[in-house]
Amino acid sequence: QDTHLQACLAVRQLSLTPKCRFQFVEMKGLQPLLALADSESIEVQRELAAALRNLSLSEQNKISIVRHNGMDVLIKFAHSLDVEIAHQSCGVLANLAEALENQGPMIETGLLQHLK
């Protein structure tokens, strides 16, 4: 668990810069990062949600997150009893919705029903 937490913390910090955001996804880091959503650790989930929020600030990453089934993770996190996880995941979903290409898939998944 500690390794997973440290990985999420590192991605969160690295993804503060646009170049690193792009490179992380370009080098296929998104799928392993999303796999950490299955962690039972609240700390890992918090840092994962924050890392995804930073990554979602990049236009290309917004599309990549949706294409890599990131919405499933974000919907799950939006229902979290942990306020920080829910807050961060809703922020990511808001960022993803800014990309026109994502709006159709987001509606098709029934995302709006989860945000009521």
VEXBAGU-98663 format. One record per residue (C-alpha): residue number from 1; chain; residue in one letter; x, z, y. Coordinates in steps of 0.02 Angstrom, whole numbers, plus 50000, padded with zeros to 5 digits. Each point is the difference from the previous one (the first is absolute). Layout:
VEXBAGU-98663
NUM, A, a, X, Z, Y;
...
end
This chain:
VEXBAGU-98663
1, A, q, 50000, 50000, 50000;
2, A, d, 50141, 50042, 50119;
3, A, t, 50075, 49826, 49978;
4, A, h, 49832, 49921, 50038;
5, A, l, 49980, 50108, 50155;
6, A, q, 50174, 49956, 50061;
7, A, a, 49966, 49815, 49971;
8, A, c, 49839, 50007, 50101;
9, A, l, 50086, 50096, 50139;
10, A, a, 50139, 49870, 50007;
11, A, v, 49878, 49854, 50007;
12, A, r, 49899, 50089, 50133;
13, A, q, 50153, 50021, 50110;
14, A, l, 50073, 49828, 49965;
15, A, s, 49836, 49915, 50038;
16, A, l, 50003, 50062, 50178;
17, A, t, 50098, 49844, 50047;
18, A, p, 49920, 49827, 49988;
19, A, k, 50150, 49922, 49910;
20, A, c, 50000, 50133, 49863;
21, A, r, 49811, 49986, 49979;
22, A, f, 50014, 49816, 49966;
23, A, q, 50153, 50015, 49887;
24, A, f, 49924, 50138, 49894;
25, A, v, 49850, 49892, 49955;
26, A, e, 50103, 49841, 49988;
27, A, m, 50114, 50085, 49872;
28, A, k, 49850, 50044, 49892;
29, A, g, 49993, 50185, 50042;
30, A, l, 49813, 50007, 50029;
31, A, q, 49941, 49999, 49819;
32, A, p, 50110, 50146, 49944;
33, A, l, 49949, 50095, 50156;
34, A, l, 49815, 49974, 49964;
35, A, a, 50028, 50060, 49822;
36, A, l, 50042, 50172, 50071;
37, A, a, 49817, 50020, 50046;
38, A, d, 49972, 50065, 49824;
39, A, s, 50108, 50151, 50038;
40, A, e, 49910, 50167, 49990;
41, A, s, 50110, 50067, 50140;
42, A, i, 49909, 50017, 50165;
43, A, e, 50166, 49988, 50092;
44, A, v, 50041, 49834, 49916;
45, A, q, 49827, 49934, 50041;
46, A, r, 50017, 50055, 50182;
47, A, e, 50168, 49916, 50020;
48, A, l, 49941, 49844, 49909;
49, A, a, 49851, 49984, 50116;
50, A, a, 50113, 50023, 50152;
51, A, a, 50124, 49872, 49934;
52, A, l, 49860, 49875, 49973;
53, A, r, 49938, 50031, 50175;
54, A, n, 50172, 49959, 50070;
55, A, l, 50016, 49847, 49889;
56, A, s, 49828, 49940, 50054;
57, A, l, 50059, 49981, 50179;
58, A, s, 50078, 49833, 49952;
59, A, e, 49882, 49850, 50002;
60, A, q, 50068, 49926, 49839;
61, A, n, 49998, 50168, 49913;
62, A, k, 49815, 50021, 50040;
63, A, i, 49965, 49849, 49891;
64, A, s, 50125, 50052, 49866;
65, A, i, 49922, 50172, 49981;
66, A, v, 49830, 49921, 49967;
67, A, r, 50073, 49871, 49881;
68, A, h, 50087, 50138, 49900;
69, A, n, 49836, 50094, 49975;
70, A, g, 50047, 50131, 50127;
71, A, m, 49818, 50018, 50051;
72, A, d, 49962, 50087, 49835;
73, A, v, 50129, 50133, 50041;
74, A, l, 49939, 50014, 50179;
75, A, i, 49818, 50018, 49950;
76, A, k, 50048, 50136, 49876;
77, A, f, 50103, 50087, 50134;
78, A, a, 49861, 49985, 50129;
79, A, h, 49895, 50111, 49886;
80, A, s, 50139, 50130, 49984;
81, A, l, 49956, 50180, 50038;
82, A, d, 50167, 50011, 50089;
83, A, v, 49966, 49958, 50182;
84, A, e, 50174, 49927, 50032;
85, A, i, 49988, 49879, 49853;
86, A, a, 49825, 49945, 50052;
87, A, h, 50053, 49982, 50182;
88, A, q, 50154, 49895, 49961;
89, A, s, 49908, 49888, 49877;
90, A, c, 49860, 49966, 50124;
91, A, g, 50134, 49953, 50127;
92, A, v, 50076, 49877, 49876;
93, A, l, 49828, 49925, 49965;
94, A, a, 49972, 49979, 50187;
95, A, n, 50168, 49910, 50015;
96, A, l, 49960, 49887, 49852;
97, A, a, 49833, 49952, 50076;
98, A, e, 50090, 49930, 50152;
99, A, a, 50059, 49852, 49896;
100, A, l, 49863, 49869, 49991;
101, A, e, 50058, 49946, 49827;
102, A, n, 49964, 50176, 49935;
103, A, q, 49825, 50019, 50068;
104, A, g, 49913, 49898, 49864;
105, A, p, 50085, 50089, 49855;
106, A, m, 49969, 50168, 50082;
107, A, i, 49814, 49964, 50013;
108, A, e, 49993, 49932, 49822;
109, A, t, 50073, 50160, 49929;
110, A, g, 49859, 50099, 50081;
111, A, l, 50123, 50093, 50108;
112, A, l, 49872, 50038, 50135;
113, A, q, 49895, 50099, 49878;
114, A, h, 50146, 50118, 49971;
115, A, l, 50023, 50035, 50184;
116, A, k, 49824, 50062, 50038;
end
